[in-house]
Amino acid sequence: MSDETRPRRQLRLGSLAAALTVALALLCCTGGAGAFFLTELGGESTNGMTLTNQDCKEGSQANIVGEMPRIPQYGERQLRNAARIIKVGQEMKVSPRGWVIAVATAMQESRLLNLANRTVGESENLPNEGIGADHDSVGLFQQRASWGSVAQRMTPEYAARKFYEKLVRVPGWETMPLSRAAQAVQISAFPDAYAKHEDLAARIVSALAGGAARITLAGGKQTCDSAADGQIAASGWTAPIPGRVGSGFRTADRPAHNGVDIAAPKGTDIRVAATGRVLVARCDPDNRGGRTCDVDGWPNKGGCGWFVDVLHAGGFVTRYCHMVSKPRVNVGQLVEAGAVIGEVGSSGNSSGPHLHFEVHKDEDRSSRGAIDPVPFMRSRGAPLKGVG
């Protein structure tokens, strides 16, 4: 798909508040607008993050005393707290998905700081990394009195253990969206706030525990770089279809090809690569302005055919083009990682059945935001089939 036949213009959504209603113009096409509710996405940028120990190794132990990765948003003591959270999860034999959920939760609750509370006098006399004032909540997870004594809740290892004990009792926690799993434990007044930390939390877990966010748990076995067919990596990502990558990202013969083409039979289920909010779900006009997506396309016809754009945590947007029929999802809908959003087809600018798949950063749907999906998906533990 060339730059002339793909959805145009840039979309920057910016920082998203906990209850922000956004009116979004459907930028792929002329005319029309769709209003939708974005509450839990966007989140912390991962720009400038220097990661170490990114090769995925099952059983790698959390690094607590060694050199910490550098992240603009978080200092060394915060990352050591993240490592302590991960180590408790390892000791309890909680899967890496739980570590990501726990770290993201502490990022939202305390910015990974062990906070005292000015209304809980005893807490200020204990070792702490700052002062909060939320009811009687203290510690990394801002746990209230029912979770234990003040001294216990102000001990990171105790606080993490109590979080995991409750998390693993939540039915289906390993496959549900991070915000739902975290909220089931925390019962927060802002239940959607956790999800925006998911991408950075996963990268922190990988940096501190040998690429652990790239691990998928299936049938009781942990494997690296295998999230596909609806199985979700600890990072929260999965491959959209099991087909083989053909045409690559911005190749010499197709420099304006801002994604990859993944071959698959017509009717193959397309799964959303990570939990997110649907930005666009419609027919893209062809070169003549026609919305003729219910027929097979051809080269130079123009347009993405039936397509879907989804916004994910960390400001990433994924695009799914050339569906065989109208997408199964609607603008504004929250879709869970691995959910089927449509089927492979050949609508729009296409010479045969395949999925054209794109990844964009910085909430930028234009060609300026497009990045190569192959290394991106591998870094999330959901490599695209047929590529190294």
TAFENRA-V697688 format. One record per pair of residues at least 12 apart in sequence whose ideal C-beta (glycine too) atoms are under 7 Angstrom apart, sorted by the first residue. I is the first residue (numbers start at 1). J is the second residue. Records with the same first field share a line. If there is no record, write none. Layout:
I=J ; J
//
This chain:
1=257 ; 304 ; 321 ; 349 ; 356
2=256
3=256 ; 367
5=287 ; 302 ; 303 ; 349
6=258 ; 304
7=27 ; 28 ; 284 ; 304 ; 365
8=27 ; 28
9=27 ; 366
10=364 ; 365 ; 366 ; 368
11=27 ; 363 ; 364 ; 365
12=363 ; 364
13=38 ; 42 ; 311 ; 363
15=42
16=38 ; 41 ; 42
18=39 ; 190 ; 192 ; 193
19=39
20=38
21=35 ; 37
22=36 ; 38
23=35
24=36 ; 279
26=280 ; 282
27=365
28=280 ; 284 ; 304
29=284 ; 285
34=331
36=277 ; 331 ; 332
37=332
38=277
39=192
40=179 ; 192 ; 193 ; 195 ; 196
41=195 ; 196 ; 276 ; 277 ; 311 ; 312 ; 313
42=196 ; 315 ; 363
43=196 ; 197 ; 199 ; 313 ; 314 ; 315
44=73 ; 196 ; 197 ; 200
45=315
46=199 ; 200 ; 203 ; 314
48=72
49=69 ; 71 ; 203
50=69 ; 70
51=69 ; 203 ; 206 ; 207
52=69 ; 207
53=207 ; 210 ; 211
54=206 ; 211
55=211
56=210 ; 211 ; 214 ; 215 ; 224 ; 225 ; 381
57=210 ; 211
58=215 ; 222 ; 224
60=209 ; 210 ; 212
61=90
62=83 ; 86 ; 87 ; 90 ; 208 ; 209
63=83 ; 208
64=80 ; 83 ; 84 ; 87
68=80
69=207
74=112
77=129
78=111 ; 112 ; 113
79=204
81=112 ; 114 ; 140 ; 156
82=103 ; 112 ; 204 ; 208
83=208
84=156 ; 157 ; 160
85=99 ; 102 ; 103 ; 106 ; 160
86=99 ; 103 ; 205 ; 208 ; 209
88=157 ; 160 ; 161 ; 164
89=102 ; 164
92=161 ; 164
94=164 ; 168
95=174 ; 217 ; 222 ; 234
96=205 ; 212 ; 213 ; 215 ; 234
97=174 ; 217 ; 234
98=164 ; 167
99=205 ; 209 ; 212
100=198 ; 201 ; 202 ; 205 ; 213 ; 234 ; 235
101=167 ; 178 ; 181 ; 182
102=160 ; 163 ; 164
103=201 ; 204 ; 205
104=178 ; 182 ; 194 ; 197 ; 198 ; 201
105=141 ; 163 ; 182 ; 186 ; 194
106=140 ; 141
107=197 ; 201
108=193 ; 194 ; 197
109=141 ; 142
110=140 ; 142
112=140
113=129 ; 130
114=128 ; 129 ; 139 ; 140 ; 154 ; 156
115=128 ; 129 ; 130 ; 131 ; 132 ; 138 ; 139
116=128 ; 131 ; 138
117=131 ; 132 ; 133 ; 136 ; 137 ; 138
118=131 ; 133
119=133 ; 136
120=136 ; 138 ; 150
122=150
123=138 ; 150 ; 154
126=151 ; 154
128=154
138=150 ; 153 ; 154
139=153 ; 154 ; 159
140=156 ; 159
141=159 ; 163
143=159 ; 162
147=162
148=162
163=185
166=185
167=181 ; 185
170=184 ; 185
174=217
175=232
177=195 ; 275 ; 336
178=194 ; 195 ; 198 ; 236
179=191 ; 192 ; 194 ; 195
182=194
195=275 ; 313
196=313
198=236 ; 313
199=313 ; 314 ; 316
200=314
202=234 ; 235 ; 236
205=234
211=224
212=234
213=233 ; 234 ; 235 ; 381
214=233 ; 235 ; 380 ; 381
215=233 ; 234 ; 381
216=231 ; 233 ; 381
218=231
224=381
225=378 ; 381 ; 383
227=239 ; 381 ; 382
228=242 ; 382
229=242
230=271 ; 338
232=337 ; 338
233=380 ; 381 ; 382
234=381
235=380 ; 381
236=274 ; 275 ; 337
237=273 ; 274 ; 337 ; 377 ; 380 ; 381 ; 382
238=271 ; 273 ; 337 ; 338 ; 382
239=377 ; 382 ; 383 ; 384 ; 385
240=270 ; 271 ; 273 ; 320 ; 355 ; 357
241=262 ; 264 ; 268 ; 270 ; 344 ; 355
242=385
243=262 ; 263 ; 264 ; 268 ; 355 ; 385
244=262 ; 263 ; 385 ; 386
245=260 ; 262 ; 374 ; 384 ; 385 ; 386 ; 387
246=261 ; 263
247=260 ; 261
248=260
249=372 ; 373 ; 374
258=358 ; 367 ; 370
259=319 ; 356 ; 357 ; 358 ; 370 ; 373
260=357 ; 373 ; 374 ; 384
261=354 ; 356
262=354 ; 355 ; 357 ; 384
263=354
264=344 ; 353 ; 354 ; 355
265=344 ; 353
266=324 ; 344 ; 345 ; 346 ; 353
267=324 ; 343 ; 344
268=343 ; 344
269=340 ; 343
270=320 ; 323 ; 340 ; 341 ; 342 ; 343 ; 344 ; 355
271=338 ; 339 ; 340
272=310 ; 335 ; 337 ; 339 ; 341
273=318 ; 382
274=312 ; 337
275=312 ; 335 ; 336 ; 337
276=310 ; 311 ; 312 ; 335
277=310 ; 311 ; 332 ; 334
278=308 ; 310 ; 329 ; 330 ; 331 ; 332 ; 333 ; 335
279=309 ; 310 ; 311 ; 317 ; 331
280=308 ; 309 ; 331
281=308 ; 327 ; 329 ; 330 ; 331
283=306
284=303 ; 304 ; 305 ; 307 ; 348
285=303
286=301 ; 302 ; 303 ; 348
287=301 ; 302
293=305 ; 306 ; 347 ; 348
294=325
296=346 ; 347
297=346 ; 347 ; 348 ; 349 ; 350
298=351
299=349 ; 351
300=349
301=348 ; 349
302=349
303=348 ; 349
304=321 ; 322 ; 348
305=321 ; 322 ; 323 ; 345 ; 347 ; 348 ; 350
306=323 ; 325 ; 326 ; 327 ; 342 ; 345 ; 347
307=319 ; 320 ; 321 ; 323
308=320 ; 327 ; 329 ; 341 ; 342
309=365
310=335
311=363
315=361 ; 362 ; 363
316=359 ; 360 ; 361
317=360 ; 363 ; 365
318=358 ; 359
319=357 ; 358
320=341 ; 342 ; 355 ; 357
321=348 ; 356
322=345 ; 346 ; 347 ; 348 ; 350 ; 354 ; 355 ; 356
323=342 ; 343 ; 345 ; 347
324=343 ; 344 ; 345 ; 347
325=343 ; 345
327=341 ; 342
328=340 ; 341 ; 342
329=341
357=373
358=370 ; 373
359=371 ; 373 ; 376
374=387
//
